Amino acid sequence: MKISRPIRARISPAAILHNYRLAKRLAPHAKAWAVIKANAYGHGQWRAVEALRGEADGFAMLETENAVALREAGITQPILLLEGVFSARDMRAVLEHRLTTVIHCREQLELLLRSASPEQPLSICLKLNSGMNRLGFTAPTLPAAWAGLRQLPQAEVTLMTHFAEADGECGVAWQLERFAALAGDWQGPRCLANSAAILRYPAAHADWVRPGIMLYGASPFVEQSAAELGLQPAMTLSSAIIGVQEIAAGERVGYGGTFTAERPMRIGVVACGYADGYPRHAPSGTPIAVMGQRTKTVGRVSMDMLACDLTAIPQAGIGAPVTLWGRGVAGEVTADEVATAAGTISYELFCAVAPRVPVEIGAI
Ligand SMILES: *Cc1c(COP(=O)(O)O)cnc(C)c1O
């Protein structure tokens, strides 16, 4: 049954493929794990898998159960568990389905040593903590990890780390240095770069890269837009005007009356609220597009609605199309712009799109 409330998330598999190819062109000597965790950053795990099925060198995600589901759906590429396993049952699934798992702590290594037999084929990413201080072995804990791995000589090992500030001022050089010190004379494969490092630091491309946000057409950088980077938006969140109010100067709009009109205004009410995944923290002035024209939100975002300024768009009445983010018939506003206005990042907006928002597939 087609839901008649007008909000829609339109997902473009072609854009995801375009963006994956861009990652590959930027890191031509590396293989690329397509990061599809968090339901492909809200775009739909299976939609991303279908988009990239013929081309991805591998898929990276979190839940063993989801990884097994990919195998059962006939995905033959390597599949990487980015946080490793959480139980002995997970580890058995890793071995049975030939998944690649991160090993980031002694406990995971012990699970591996208990479950794997020396002749069983096995692929792991040994995670080093090079300064992010989240997951991974450090100088004091690494020797024991190597000693444990000597019991599994057949294991194909990739050394991995994660950058804390590839998108920011400090960059990656300091972490590359620490990584090199930890890796010693390691000659095997290395896997380092997230989207920001793929886009900005060729020296960090190594053997495998891990593009996430760039696949979905958003920029990891504050000061550089996705379009400037050659990325295509993969999601458009659109809706329509469902109410119009002509208000006098001095009138306030929405919960708490946080917006006061300084002159007579025409206010449009959009069928989209925080229960759809639009950020409640987006303040008055957040960009939005109506009928091909950009304008601004006014007042607080409600659960199911938000308001915008239609004063300069007199032709926009009930049913007028609205682009919340992405590129649609109503115009273009990037998810990055909305995220910046709301004090967050596009990652969070994408992941928050609610299950009640109907999804359409198609070009953007
Ligand atoms: C999520 C994640 C990525 C992808 O990061 P982006 O910034 O989205 O490119 C890469 N590596 C690890 C370990 C991750 O958890």
The ligand as an SDF file (V2000), in Angstrom:
LIG
                    3D

 15 15  0  0  0  0  0  0  0  0999 V2000
   32.7770    3.5580    9.9260 C   0  0  0  0  0  0  0  0  0  0  0  0
   34.1710    3.1990    9.7030 C   0  0  0  0  0  0  0  0  0  0  0  0
   34.8270    3.5520    8.5100 C   0  0  0  0  0  0  0  0  0  0  0  0
   34.2030    4.4610    7.4730 C   0  0  0  0  0  0  0  0  0  0  0  0
   34.4040    5.7940    7.8580 O   0  0  0  0  0  0  0  0  0  0  0  0
   33.9030    7.0120    6.9480 P   0  0  0  0  0  0  0  0  0  0  0  0
   34.3470    8.2190    7.6900 O   0  0  0  0  0  0  0  0  0  0  0  0
   32.4210    6.9030    6.9150 O   0  0  0  0  0  0  0  0  0  0  0  0
   34.5190    6.8190    5.6330 O   0  0  0  0  0  0  0  0  0  0  0  0
   36.1100    3.0970    8.3110 C   0  0  0  0  0  0  0  0  0  0  0  0
   36.7230    2.3370    9.2400 N   0  0  0  0  0  0  0  0  0  0  0  0
   36.1380    1.9860   10.4050 C   0  0  0  0  0  0  0  0  0  0  0  0
   36.8860    1.1660   11.3750 C   0  0  0  0  0  0  0  0  0  0  0  0
   34.8570    2.4090   10.6730 C   0  0  0  0  0  0  0  0  0  0  0  0
   34.2850    2.0750   11.8370 O   0  0  0  0  0  0  0  0  0  0  0  0
  1  2  1  0
  2  3  1  0
  2 14  2  0
  3  4  1  0
  3 10  2  0
  4  5  1  0
  5  6  1  0
  6  7  2  0
  6  8  1  0
  6  9  1  0
 10 11  1  0
 11 12  2  0
 12 13  1  0
 12 14  1  0
 14 15  1  0
M  END
$$$$
